[in-house]
């Protein structure tokens, strides 16, 4: 079950939003078609940027142990990287899937040509128009259609679920739980997503312009690039919105805790934690008398590794509470159900955060400017 805990945060207004339900939460994802896609490969190479890859990366991180295939995600046309990856591939066991909603993302086209010219099997996921679709038609390639949804909101659609199904993940559970959460979080509210959005907005008004996201779970860490993209592209317009950044915990404690506690007091942590496998610490008898911070190693005997990780997190929380600092915790179980729910929560968090600030959550006008200039620079 997913829970959100608030500590020392301002009480939100929890207002209603008279807005239409976003298309991403009612798109009719064709699960049967997705599950019927051929999976006769050992390595899946996905080429894409932003919303084309952030959701599938989140799902693959979460359930990496649930399949025996290899996934490589390519986000750059850097020749060194392309060569390095290609050297490790068996062409006969590899499927290359470029993903682009517009079909005109230049870097995706360039990286696709690299593998196409080397004779790899290519199966694009794109719209009905654009250069990538034209390549598909002229080369007689099978194509999966990209839904008419902005990439960052496609986590419960074909864009993420088709490659997830091809890896062998349980896309039905992810989709059904996520779609149920969509229904709970859809406008007018109030609901968990709008409350979280309102709370972060109230904190921004109090000077908390940065949100640091420590992930105390390697399985959840794949959601980090997704939340950054959702919040930055959906909300940060007209000089509004907060900056999101983060890292894995407890690693983040060894650099960013100095920033949180010793730097400007404009940062609010949003902690992500999950359930963990059961595994106990074992200390050889010959090492049990070694001293560690006033204790002995023997006192760690039979302590759960998951409890040790939680202790690291609780130490940070107690230090924040001692200074009366605000923070938020999002807790989930490691399950397909919770992955779908978290996907839906983050999508609606971005939407409500944009509506609160009176900006359009579904465009990204300043991204297109740089794309145009980058294309001109090639010639």
C-alpha positions in Angstrom: 0.0 0.0 0.0 1.3 3.5 -0.9 1.3 6.1 1.9 2.3 9.8 2.1 3.4 11.2 5.4 3.8 14.9 6.1 6.1 16.4 8.8 6.3 20.1 9.8 4.6 21.1 6.5 2.0 23.8 6.1 -1.7 22.7 5.9 -2.9 22.8 2.3 -6.2 24.4 1.2 -7.2 21.1 -0.5 -9.3 23.0 -3.1 -11.2 21.6 -6.0 -10.0 22.0 -9.7 -12.8 22.5 -12.2 -10.7 20.9 -15.0 -11.4 18.2 -17.6 -9.9 14.8 -16.9 -6.6 14.6 -18.8 -6.5 12.3 -21.8 -3.6 10.2 -20.4 -5.8 8.9 -17.6 -8.6 7.7 -20.0 -6.6 6.5 -23.0 -7.7 3.0 -23.9 -4.4 1.1 -23.7 -4.7 -2.2 -25.7 -3.2 -4.7 -23.3 -4.0 -7.7 -25.5 -2.2 -6.2 -28.4 0.8 -5.3 -26.2 1.0 -8.8 -24.7 0.9 -10.4 -28.2 4.0 -8.6 -29.5 6.8 -11.0 -30.4 9.5 -11.4 -27.7 12.0 -13.6 -29.7 15.1 -11.7 -28.6 17.5 -11.7 -25.7 18.5 -8.0 -25.7 16.2 -5.0 -26.2 17.9 -1.8 -27.2 15.6 1.2 -26.7 16.5 4.5 -28.3 14.8 7.6 -27.0 14.8 10.7 -24.9 12.7 12.1 -22.1 9.2 10.7 -21.8 10.0 8.0 -24.4 12.2 6.3 -21.9 11.7 7.6 -18.3 8.7 5.4 -17.6 10.0 2.1 -19.0 13.3 2.8 -17.1 11.3 3.2 -13.9 9.5 -0.1 -14.4 12.6 -2.0 -15.4 14.5 -0.8 -12.4 11.7 -1.9 -10.1 11.4 -5.4 -11.6 14.8 -6.1 -13.0 14.8 -9.5 -11.3 11.5 -10.5 -12.8 12.9 -11.2 -16.3 16.0 -12.7 -17.9 16.4 -10.3 -20.8 18.9 -7.5 -21.2 17.7 -3.9 -21.6 19.9 -1.1 -23.0 18.5 2.4 -23.1 20.4 4.8 -25.4 19.8 8.5 -24.9 22.7 9.9 -26.9 24.2 9.8 -30.3 27.7 10.0 -28.8 29.8 7.7 -31.1 31.9 6.3 -28.2 28.8 5.1 -26.4 27.2 3.7 -29.5 30.3 1.7 -30.4 30.7 0.5 -26.8 27.2 -0.8 -26.6 27.2 -2.3 -30.1 30.4 -4.3 -29.3 28.6 -6.2 -26.5 25.5 -7.2 -28.6 24.7 -10.4 -30.5 23.0 -9.1 -33.6 20.9 -12.2 -34.0 19.5 -11.9 -30.5 18.9 -8.2 -30.4 15.9 -6.0 -31.1 16.3 -2.2 -31.5 13.3 -0.1 -30.6 13.5 3.6 -31.3 10.7 5.5 -29.5 9.5 9.0 -30.5 6.1 10.5 -30.3 6.8 13.2 -33.0 9.0 10.8 -35.0 11.2 13.8 -35.6 13.6 13.7 -32.7 16.9 14.1 -34.6 19.1 12.3 -32.1 16.8 9.3 -32.1 16.8 9.2 -35.9 20.7 9.4 -35.9 21.1 6.6 -33.4 18.5 4.4 -35.2 20.5 4.8 -38.5 23.6 3.6 -36.7 22.0 0.3 -35.9 19.9 0.1 -39.1 23.1 0.4 -41.2 24.7 -2.5 -39.2 21.8 -4.8 -40.0 19.9 -4.9 -36.7 16.2 -5.7 -36.5 14.4 -2.4 -35.9 10.9 -2.1 -34.5 9.9 1.6 -33.9 7.3 2.9 -31.6 6.1 6.2 -33.0 3.2 8.2 -34.4 1.5 8.0 -37.8 3.6 10.9 -39.1 7.2 12.0 -38.9 10.5 10.9 -40.2 10.7 7.8 -38.1 7.4 6.6 -39.5 8.6 7.3 -43.0 11.7 5.1 -42.4 9.4 2.4 -41.1 7.3 2.5 -44.2 10.1 2.6 -46.7 12.0 -0.2 -45.0 8.9 -2.3 -44.5 9.3 -2.5 -40.7 6.7 -3.5 -38.1 5.7 -0.5 -36.0 3.9 0.0 -32.7 1.8 3.1 -32.6 2.6 5.8 -30.1 -0.6 7.1 -28.4 -1.5 10.8 -28.7 -0.2 11.6 -25.2 2.8 13.7 -24.2 5.7 11.3 -23.6 6.1 12.1 -19.9 2.5 11.0 -19.2 2.7 7.7 -21.1 3.8 5.4 -18.2 0.5 3.5 -18.3 0.2 3.4 -22.1 1.8 1.5 -25.0 4.9 3.6 -24.9 6.1 2.1 -21.6 4.0 -1.0 -21.3 4.8 -2.5 -24.7 8.5 -2.8 -24.0 7.7 -3.8 -20.4 5.6 -6.7 -21.7 8.3 -7.6 -24.2 10.7 -7.9 -21.2 8.2 -10.2 -19.5 6.8 -7.8 -16.8 3.2 -8.1 -15.5 1.8 -5.1 -17.4 -1.7 -6.0 -16.6 -1.2 -5.5 -12.8 0.7 -2.3 -13.4 -2.0 -0.9 -15.7 -5.0 -2.0 -13.7 -3.7 -0.6 -10.4 -2.5 2.6 -12.1 -5.8 3.2 -13.9 -7.7 2.7 -10.6 -5.4 5.3 -9.0 -6.1 7.6 -11.9 -9.8 7.4 -11.1 -9.1 8.3 -7.5 -6.9 11.2 -8.4 -8.8 12.7 -11.3 -10.3 16.2 -11.0 -12.0 17.9 -9.3 -10.4 16.6 -6.1 -9.3 17.1 -3.5 -7.2 13.9 -3.3 -3.7 12.6 -2.4 -2.1 14.1 -5.5 -3.7 17.5 -5.2 -2.8 17.6 -1.5 0.8 16.8 -2.2 0.8 19.5 -5.0 -0.8 22.1 -2.7 1.7 21.3 0.1 4.7 21.7 -2.1 3.2 24.9 -3.5 2.7 26.3 0.1 6.3 25.4 0.8 7.5 27.2 -2.3 5.6 30.3 -1.1 7.6 30.1 2.1 10.9 30.0 0.3 11.4 26.3 -0.3 12.3 26.5 -4.0 14.2 23.2 -4.2 12.9 19.7 -3.6 15.5 17.0 -2.9 14.4 13.5 -3.5 16.4 10.8 -1.6 15.4 7.3 -2.8 16.0 4.7 -0.1 15.4 1.9 -2.6 17.4 0.9 -5.6 14.2 -0.5 -7.1 12.4 2.9 -6.9 15.4 4.9 -8.1 14.3 4.4 -11.7 11.4 6.8 -10.8 13.9 9.6 -10.1 14.4 10.8 -13.7 10.7 10.5 -14.3 9.7 12.8 -11.4 12.3 15.3 -12.5 11.0 15.4 -16.0 7.3 15.5 -14.9 7.8 18.4 -12.6 10.3 20.4 -14.6 8.6 20.1 -18.0 5.0 20.4 -16.7 5.4 23.1 -14.0 8.5 25.2 -14.6 7.1 27.9 -16.9 6.6 31.6 -16.6 9.4 31.7 -13.9 7.3 29.4 -11.7 7.9 26.0 -10.2 10.5 24.2 -8.0 13.8 22.5 -8.9 13.9 18.8 -8.2 17.1 16.8 -7.7 18.2 13.7 -5.7 20.2 10.5 -5.4 20.1 7.1 -3.8 20.1 6.9 -0.1 22.1 6.5 2.0 24.7 7.7 -0.6 23.0 11.1 -0.8 23.8 11.6 2.9 27.5 11.7 2.1 27.2 14.8 0.0 23.8 16.5 -0.1 23.1 16.4 3.6 25.8 19.0 3.9 23.7 21.1 1.5 20.4 20.4 3.3 21.7 21.2 6.8 24.5 23.6 6.2 23.5 25.5 3.0 20.5 27.8 2.3 17.4 26.8 4.1 15.4 26.6 0.9 15.3 22.8 0.4 12.5 20.4 1.4 13.2 16.7 1.2 10.7 14.2 -0.2 11.9 10.8 0.8 11.0 7.6 -1.1 11.1 4.3 0.7 9.9 0.8 -0.1 9.6 -2.7 1.4 12.7 -4.9 1.2 13.6 -8.6 1.0 14.4 -10.3 4.3 18.1 -10.8 4.8 20.1 -10.7 8.1 23.5 -9.5 8.8 25.9 -12.3 9.8 29.1 -11.4 11.8 31.9 -14.1 12.0 32.7 -15.0 15.6 36.3 -13.9 15.1 35.1 -10.4 14.2 32.4 -9.8 16.8 34.6 -8.0 19.3 35.7 -5.3 16.9 34.6 -1.8 18.1 32.4 0.4 16.0 31.1 3.7 17.3 31.0 2.6 20.9 29.4 -0.8 20.1 30.8 -4.1 18.8 30.3 -5.7 15.4 28.7 -8.7 17.3 25.8 -6.4 18.2 24.9 -6.2 14.5 24.3 -10.0 14.4 21.0 -11.0 12.9 19.9 -7.3 12.3 17.9 -7.1 9.0 19.7 -5.3 6.2 16.4 -3.5 5.5 16.2 -2.3 9.1 19.8 -1.0 8.8 18.8 1.0 5.8 15.7 2.3 7.5 17.9 3.4 10.5 20.0 5.5 8.1 16.8 7.2 6.8 15.4 7.7 10.3 18.7 9.4 11.4 18.2 12.0 8.7 14.5 12.5 9.6 15.3 13.0 13.3 18.0 15.5 12.4 15.4 17.4 10.4 12.8 17.2 13.2 15.4 18.6 15.7 15.6 21.7 13.5 11.8 21.8 12.9 12.4 21.4 9.2 9.6 20.2 6.8 9.8 16.9 4.9 7.5 14.5 3.2 7.8 10.7 2.9 6.3 8.5 0.2 6.2 4.8 1.2 5.4 1.9 -1.1 5.6 -1.8 -1.2 7.7 -3.6 -3.8 4.8 -4.8 -6.0 3.4 -4.3 -9.5 0.3 -2.8 -7.9 2.3 -0.1 -6.1 4.4 0.6 -9.1 1.3 1.4 -11.1 -0.1 3.6 -8.3 3.2 5.5 -7.9 3.2 6.1 -11.7 -0.3 7.6 -11.5 0.5 9.7 -8.4 3.5 11.3 -10.0 1.6 12.1 -13.2 -1.2 13.8 -11.3 1.2 15.5 -9.0 2.7 17.3 -12.0 -0.7 18.2 -13.4 -2.1 19.6 -10.2 1.2 21.5 -9.5 0.9 23.1 -12.9 -2.8 24.0 -12.5 -2.1 25.6 -9.1 0.5 27.9 -10.8 -1.8 28.6 -13.7 0.5 27.1 -16.3 -0.3 24.5 -19.0 1.0 21.0 -17.7 0.9 19.5 -21.2 3.3 21.6 -23.2 7.0 22.3 -23.1 7.6 25.4 -25.3 11.1 26.1 -24.2 12.3 22.6 -25.0 11.4 23.1 -28.7 13.5 26.2 -29.0 16.7 24.4 -28.3 15.8 21.5 -30.5 15.4 23.8 -33.5 18.7 25.5 -32.9 20.5 22.2 -32.3 19.2 21.0 -35.7 20.4 24.1 -37.4 23.9 23.7 -35.9 24.3 20.4 -37.7 24.5 22.1 -41.1 
